[in-house]
Amino acid sequence: MLTKEDFLKNTEDCWQFSVDVAWDQNRRHPELSRGTCLRERSFLHTLLGTNQAPVFEEAVRLADSVAEKSEMDQLLPQIMEWMEKKYPPPESHPEFEPGRCFRYALNAQHYCYMHIYNAKRPESFLKFPEYVAENLRYIMDKSEKDDGCDTLYTATWMTCLPAFLRFFPEEWKENRTMTAAGEFGPTMGWQGQFIDRFGLLNHAVARRFLQTGVLPFARKETHCSFTAVRRHLDALGL
């Protein structure tokens, strides 16, 4: 478990990254205000865990009114107060079954919409092939039995990650397209790549994004049949 000191230090790092991103995205996209960038393109939603926190809206308003980026620091005590109430972070995700890295919902096409969580922290769940395969089979079997699904779907930055793609067939890779939601957004589907296996800000990825203005891994959606996934896992010996 993270110490409180490390948790709060990470909070400061994530807040600074959020502000830096808002200013950088506004510079690259002047048609978007700094407040809009902080709301829709920064790490702030992910840090706070919600866009409903009073300090979130206050930060958005302040970003559009200050002359200097450093003036945003006046909100840091409120950010810290909000986050301190979240310590210690939960050991598991409340929306996932204990020990599971995948859960599913139904999308508009009645596909099994796979959601992802690193239940092996501080290791990467992708380092455990048999575990990944078992979790994939579990949500396919369950959604097939309970909801009549026959197609697996997801929308995440991980669809561009080779270590993740190895578990899926060519059909899955060929069906990848950019999501209608766009190239950048405020939730984990885009921003999970900024979090390392310890649950802290991934500084290397954050620096790369600030240097380029482009997410290292694009959020893409894709889908394929359960049959193709199962056949591929069988071929991998999983």
Contacts in CASP RR format, 6 or more apart in sequence:
PFRMAT RR
TARGET T0000
AUTHOR 0000-0000-0000
METHOD contacts of the structure
MODEL  1
MLTKEDFLKNTEDCWQFSVDVAWDQNRRHPELSRGTCLRERSFLHTLLGT
NQAPVFEEAVRLADSVAEKSEMDQLLPQIMEWMEKKYPPPESHPEFEPGR
CFRYALNAQHYCYMHIYNAKRPESFLKFPEYVAENLRYIMDKSEKDDGCD
TLYTATWMTCLPAFLRFFPEEWKENRTMTAAGEFGPTMGWQGQFIDRFGL
LNHAVARRFLQTGVLPFARKETHCSFTAVRRHLDALGL
1 88 0 8 1.000
1 91 0 8 1.000
2 10 0 8 1.000
2 88 0 8 1.000
2 89 0 8 1.000
2 198 0 8 1.000
2 199 0 8 1.000
2 200 0 8 1.000
4 87 0 8 1.000
4 88 0 8 1.000
6 200 0 8 1.000
7 83 0 8 1.000
7 87 0 8 1.000
7 88 0 8 1.000
7 89 0 8 1.000
8 80 0 8 1.000
8 83 0 8 1.000
8 84 0 8 1.000
8 87 0 8 1.000
10 199 0 8 1.000
10 200 0 8 1.000
10 201 0 8 1.000
11 47 0 8 1.000
11 79 0 8 1.000
11 80 0 8 1.000
11 83 0 8 1.000
12 76 0 8 1.000
12 80 0 8 1.000
13 200 0 8 1.000
13 201 0 8 1.000
13 203 0 8 1.000
14 43 0 8 1.000
14 46 0 8 1.000
14 47 0 8 1.000
14 201 0 8 1.000
15 44 0 8 1.000
15 47 0 8 1.000
15 76 0 8 1.000
15 79 0 8 1.000
17 42 0 8 1.000
17 43 0 8 1.000
17 194 0 8 1.000
17 201 0 8 1.000
17 206 0 8 1.000
18 38 0 8 1.000
18 42 0 8 1.000
18 43 0 8 1.000
18 44 0 8 1.000
18 47 0 8 1.000
19 38 0 8 1.000
19 42 0 8 1.000
19 63 0 8 1.000
19 69 0 8 1.000
19 72 0 8 1.000
20 69 0 8 1.000
20 210 0 8 1.000
21 37 0 8 1.000
21 38 0 8 1.000
21 41 0 8 1.000
21 42 0 8 1.000
21 43 0 8 1.000
21 209 0 8 1.000
21 210 0 8 1.000
22 34 0 8 1.000
22 35 0 8 1.000
22 37 0 8 1.000
22 38 0 8 1.000
22 41 0 8 1.000
22 42 0 8 1.000
22 44 0 8 1.000
22 63 0 8 1.000
23 34 0 8 1.000
23 37 0 8 1.000
23 69 0 8 1.000
24 210 0 8 1.000
24 213 0 8 1.000
25 32 0 8 1.000
25 37 0 8 1.000
25 41 0 8 1.000
25 42 0 8 1.000
25 184 0 8 1.000
25 213 0 8 1.000
26 32 0 8 1.000
26 33 0 8 1.000
26 34 0 8 1.000
26 35 0 8 1.000
26 37 0 8 1.000
28 213 0 8 1.000
29 37 0 8 1.000
32 40 0 8 1.000
32 41 0 8 1.000
33 63 0 8 1.000
33 64 0 8 1.000
34 63 0 8 1.000
34 64 0 8 1.000
35 60 0 8 1.000
35 61 0 8 1.000
35 63 0 8 1.000
35 64 0 8 1.000
36 60 0 8 1.000
37 63 0 8 1.000
38 44 0 8 1.000
38 59 0 8 1.000
38 60 0 8 1.000
38 63 0 8 1.000
39 45 0 8 1.000
39 51 0 8 1.000
39 56 0 8 1.000
39 60 0 8 1.000
39 186 0 8 1.000
40 184 0 8 1.000
40 185 0 8 1.000
40 186 0 8 1.000
41 184 0 8 1.000
41 185 0 8 1.000
41 186 0 8 1.000
42 186 0 8 1.000
43 191 0 8 1.000
43 194 0 8 1.000
43 201 0 8 1.000
44 56 0 8 1.000
44 59 0 8 1.000
44 186 0 8 1.000
45 51 0 8 1.000
45 56 0 8 1.000
45 186 0 8 1.000
45 187 0 8 1.000
46 186 0 8 1.000
46 187 0 8 1.000
46 188 0 8 1.000
46 191 0 8 1.000
46 192 0 8 1.000
46 194 0 8 1.000
46 195 0 8 1.000
47 79 0 8 1.000
47 83 0 8 1.000
48 55 0 8 1.000
48 56 0 8 1.000
48 79 0 8 1.000
48 82 0 8 1.000
48 83 0 8 1.000
50 56 0 8 1.000
51 57 0 8 1.000
51 186 0 8 1.000
53 82 0 8 1.000
54 78 0 8 1.000
55 75 0 8 1.000
55 78 0 8 1.000
55 79 0 8 1.000
55 82 0 8 1.000
58 75 0 8 1.000
58 78 0 8 1.000
59 72 0 8 1.000
59 75 0 8 1.000
59 79 0 8 1.000
62 71 0 8 1.000
62 72 0 8 1.000
62 74 0 8 1.000
62 75 0 8 1.000
63 72 0 8 1.000
66 72 0 8 1.000
92 98 0 8 1.000
92 99 0 8 1.000
92 119 0 8 1.000
93 117 0 8 1.000
93 119 0 8 1.000
95 103 0 8 1.000
95 115 0 8 1.000
95 117 0 8 1.000
96 102 0 8 1.000
96 103 0 8 1.000
96 115 0 8 1.000
96 117 0 8 1.000
96 119 0 8 1.000
97 103 0 8 1.000
99 119 0 8 1.000
100 117 0 8 1.000
100 119 0 8 1.000
100 135 0 8 1.000
100 138 0 8 1.000
101 116 0 8 1.000
101 117 0 8 1.000
101 118 0 8 1.000
101 119 0 8 1.000
101 120 0 8 1.000
101 125 0 8 1.000
101 131 0 8 1.000
101 132 0 8 1.000
101 135 0 8 1.000
102 114 0 8 1.000
102 115 0 8 1.000
102 116 0 8 1.000
102 117 0 8 1.000
102 135 0 8 1.000
102 136 0 8 1.000
102 138 0 8 1.000
102 139 0 8 1.000
103 114 0 8 1.000
103 115 0 8 1.000
103 117 0 8 1.000
103 139 0 8 1.000
104 112 0 8 1.000
104 113 0 8 1.000
104 114 0 8 1.000
104 115 0 8 1.000
104 139 0 8 1.000
104 142 0 8 1.000
104 143 0 8 1.000
104 149 0 8 1.000
105 113 0 8 1.000
105 115 0 8 1.000
106 112 0 8 1.000
106 113 0 8 1.000
106 143 0 8 1.000
106 147 0 8 1.000
106 149 0 8 1.000
107 113 0 8 1.000
107 153 0 8 1.000
109 151 0 8 1.000
109 153 0 8 1.000
109 223 0 8 1.000
110 147 0 8 1.000
110 148 0 8 1.000
110 149 0 8 1.000
111 149 0 8 1.000
111 151 0 8 1.000
111 152 0 8 1.000
111 153 0 8 1.000
111 223 0 8 1.000
112 139 0 8 1.000
112 140 0 8 1.000
112 143 0 8 1.000
112 144 0 8 1.000
112 147 0 8 1.000
112 149 0 8 1.000
112 151 0 8 1.000
112 152 0 8 1.000
112 153 0 8 1.000
112 226 0 8 1.000
113 153 0 8 1.000
113 154 0 8 1.000
113 155 0 8 1.000
114 139 0 8 1.000
114 152 0 8 1.000
114 153 0 8 1.000
114 154 0 8 1.000
115 154 0 8 1.000
116 154 0 8 1.000
116 156 0 8 1.000
116 158 0 8 1.000
118 124 0 8 1.000
118 125 0 8 1.000
118 197 0 8 1.000
119 125 0 8 1.000
120 127 0 8 1.000
120 128 0 8 1.000
120 131 0 8 1.000
121 197 0 8 1.000
121 198 0 8 1.000
121 199 0 8 1.000
122 197 0 8 1.000
122 198 0 8 1.000
122 199 0 8 1.000
123 197 0 8 1.000
124 163 0 8 1.000
124 197 0 8 1.000
125 131 0 8 1.000
125 132 0 8 1.000
126 132 0 8 1.000
126 163 0 8 1.000
126 164 0 8 1.000
129 167 0 8 1.000
129 236 0 8 1.000
129 238 0 8 1.000
130 238 0 8 1.000
132 167 0 8 1.000
132 238 0 8 1.000
133 167 0 8 1.000
133 233 0 8 1.000
133 236 0 8 1.000
133 238 0 8 1.000
136 152 0 8 1.000
136 167 0 8 1.000
136 229 0 8 1.000
136 233 0 8 1.000
137 230 0 8 1.000
137 233 0 8 1.000
139 152 0 8 1.000
140 149 0 8 1.000
140 152 0 8 1.000
140 226 0 8 1.000
140 229 0 8 1.000
140 230 0 8 1.000
143 149 0 8 1.000
144 150 0 8 1.000
144 226 0 8 1.000
149 226 0 8 1.000
150 225 0 8 1.000
150 226 0 8 1.000
150 227 0 8 1.000
151 223 0 8 1.000
151 224 0 8 1.000
151 225 0 8 1.000
151 226 0 8 1.000
152 172 0 8 1.000
152 223 0 8 1.000
152 224 0 8 1.000
152 225 0 8 1.000
152 226 0 8 1.000
152 229 0 8 1.000
153 221 0 8 1.000
153 222 0 8 1.000
153 223 0 8 1.000
154 221 0 8 1.000
154 222 0 8 1.000
154 223 0 8 1.000
155 179 0 8 1.000
155 181 0 8 1.000
155 189 0 8 1.000
155 219 0 8 1.000
155 220 0 8 1.000
155 221 0 8 1.000
155 222 0 8 1.000
156 188 0 8 1.000
156 189 0 8 1.000
156 219 0 8 1.000
156 220 0 8 1.000
157 189 0 8 1.000
157 190 0 8 1.000
157 191 0 8 1.000
157 192 0 8 1.000
157 193 0 8 1.000
157 215 0 8 1.000
157 217 0 8 1.000
157 218 0 8 1.000
157 219 0 8 1.000
157 220 0 8 1.000
158 164 0 8 1.000
158 217 0 8 1.000
159 165 0 8 1.000
159 176 0 8 1.000
159 219 0 8 1.000
159 220 0 8 1.000
159 221 0 8 1.000
159 222 0 8 1.000
160 176 0 8 1.000
160 217 0 8 1.000
160 218 0 8 1.000
160 220 0 8 1.000
161 217 0 8 1.000
165 172 0 8 1.000
165 173 0 8 1.000
166 236 0 8 1.000
167 232 0 8 1.000
167 233 0 8 1.000
167 236 0 8 1.000
167 238 0 8 1.000
168 224 0 8 1.000
168 229 0 8 1.000
168 232 0 8 1.000
169 224 0 8 1.000
169 228 0 8 1.000
169 229 0 8 1.000
169 231 0 8 1.000
169 232 0 8 1.000
171 224 0 8 1.000
171 225 0 8 1.000
171 228 0 8 1.000
172 222 0 8 1.000
172 223 0 8 1.000
172 224 0 8 1.000
172 228 0 8 1.000
172 229 0 8 1.000
173 222 0 8 1.000
175 222 0 8 1.000
175 223 0 8 1.000
175 224 0 8 1.000
176 220 0 8 1.000
176 221 0 8 1.000
176 222 0 8 1.000
177 220 0 8 1.000
177 221 0 8 1.000
177 222 0 8 1.000
178 218 0 8 1.000
178 219 0 8 1.000
178 220 0 8 1.000
178 221 0 8 1.000
179 219 0 8 1.000
179 220 0 8 1.000
179 221 0 8 1.000
181 219 0 8 1.000
182 219 0 8 1.000
183 214 0 8 1.000
183 215 0 8 1.000
183 218 0 8 1.000
183 219 0 8 1.000
184 190 0 8 1.000
184 215 0 8 1.000
185 191 0 8 1.000
185 219 0 8 1.000
189 219 0 8 1.000
190 215 0 8 1.000
190 219 0 8 1.000
193 202 0 8 1.000
193 205 0 8 1.000
193 215 0 8 1.000
193 216 0 8 1.000
193 217 0 8 1.000
194 201 0 8 1.000
194 202 0 8 1.000
194 205 0 8 1.000
194 206 0 8 1.000
194 209 0 8 1.000
195 201 0 8 1.000
195 202 0 8 1.000
196 202 0 8 1.000
205 216 0 8 1.000
208 216 0 8 1.000
209 215 0 8 1.000
209 216 0 8 1.000
END
